[in-house]
Amino acid sequence: MATLIFDHNGENVELPDNSPITEVCEEAGVPFACTEGVCGTCVIEIKEGKENLSPPTKEEEDFLGEGTFHERLACQCRIKSGRVRVCF
């Protein structure tokens, strides 16, 4: 099981390894619009555990730029395992 931690309220949500984080982030208050990685509405900041997320998608690279990601699009991420702490 993987754990997604939200900085704004300290909530810890357990997810099966390799799960998308879209639904859990939406329930926590992250705004979503397109859910296709185009609009950028769901940008989250990764505070801890970025290595536990899936690699950035082409959509994320197009929107956020290439390189080391401290920001990700929640609609494009999967949590592989371990702990990831985010804020929005």
Legacy VTK file of the C-alpha trace (Angstrom):
# vtk DataFile Version 3.0
C-alpha trace
ASCII
DATASET POLYDATA
POINTS 88 float
0.000 0.000 0.000
1.086 3.537 -0.786
0.254 6.652 1.230
-0.665 10.086 -0.115
-0.366 12.864 2.493
-2.048 16.253 2.064
-0.187 19.162 3.703
-3.229 21.434 3.987
-5.069 19.167 6.425
-2.609 16.416 7.373
-4.878 13.744 5.881
-3.213 10.425 5.008
-4.883 8.318 2.333
-3.784 4.763 1.633
-3.947 3.562 -1.956
-2.963 0.312 -3.637
0.477 0.526 -5.253
0.415 1.940 -8.804
-2.937 3.711 -8.294
-3.943 6.949 -10.022
-4.239 9.816 -7.540
-6.883 11.836 -9.421
-9.942 10.798 -7.410
-8.260 11.094 -4.011
-6.866 14.537 -4.896
-10.254 15.719 -6.122
-11.890 14.565 -2.871
-9.207 16.500 -0.939
-10.052 19.721 -2.806
-7.612 19.826 -5.720
-9.470 21.553 -8.572
-9.863 19.627 -11.827
-11.146 20.684 -15.233
-10.035 18.623 -18.229
-8.338 15.618 -16.500
-6.243 15.142 -19.663
-3.111 17.061 -18.692
-3.861 20.058 -20.881
-5.408 22.758 -18.669
-3.056 22.691 -15.664
-5.843 23.233 -13.148
-4.710 20.297 -11.008
-1.090 21.346 -10.411
0.184 20.002 -7.088
3.529 20.584 -5.398
5.419 17.473 -4.350
6.921 18.124 -0.920
8.264 14.628 -0.312
8.456 11.319 -2.166
8.547 12.420 -5.818
10.480 9.219 -6.559
7.361 7.280 -5.520
5.285 8.738 -8.363
5.108 7.551 -11.944
7.465 9.331 -14.367
6.145 12.608 -15.801
3.960 12.135 -18.867
4.440 13.923 -22.177
1.456 16.125 -21.230
3.191 17.160 -18.009
6.455 17.891 -19.782
4.588 19.986 -22.358
2.755 21.960 -19.660
5.356 22.184 -16.859
8.568 21.864 -18.863
11.193 19.137 -18.782
13.522 18.510 -15.859
13.268 17.853 -12.148
9.646 17.955 -11.130
8.577 19.533 -7.856
5.216 20.229 -9.452
3.057 17.648 -11.144
-0.392 17.418 -12.690
-2.495 15.306 -10.330
-4.552 13.976 -13.241
-1.428 12.403 -14.762
0.199 10.851 -11.660
0.142 7.350 -10.307
1.573 6.571 -6.879
3.908 3.611 -7.290
4.528 2.840 -3.607
5.763 4.431 -0.408
4.765 7.894 0.833
4.144 11.063 -1.145
3.384 14.411 0.546
1.687 17.071 -1.570
0.204 20.533 -1.280
-1.982 22.561 -3.628
LINES 1 89
88 0 1 2 3 4 5 6 7 8 9 10 11 12 13 14 15 16 17 18 19 20 21 22 23 24 25 26 27 28 29 30 31 32 33 34 35 36 37 38 39 40 41 42 43 44 45 46 47 48 49 50 51 52 53 54 55 56 57 58 59 60 61 62 63 64 65 66 67 68 69 70 71 72 73 74 75 76 77 78 79 80 81 82 83 84 85 86 87
